[in-house]
Amino acid sequence: MSKTTNKYSPEVRERAVRLVLDNQGQHESRWSAIVSISSKIGCAPQTLNEWVKKAEVDSGRRAGIPTEMAEKMKALERENRELKQANEILRKASAYFAQAELDRRSRT
């Protein structure tokens, strides 16, 4: 999960992005379209700009890592980290029990 809460529903995000992409020709620039639309939905222009860029990456119109792939990578990195921790615990436990066995044998 992200560290921040999402204030806007996916539907609102999709609609805002669609408005920018559909209406940017009616404005001087894409940025002016973003500023206009962001003020109507109550978000920061930079936020809406990020939504637009992400939508373009996800649709293949812009270079970058699609959201689905980024989520898979995050999950794999998390799993990898957990497996490394488990391996470290097992390595330490193995060393502990090996030493205990050596101590037991030296006492007899």
Buried (B, 14 or more C-beta within 10 A) or exposed (E): EEEEEEEBEEEBBEBBBEBBBEEBEEBEEBEEBBBBBBEEBEBEBEBBBEBBBBBBBBEEEEEEEEEEEBEEEEEEEEEEEEEEEEEEEEEEEEEEEEEEEEEEEEEE
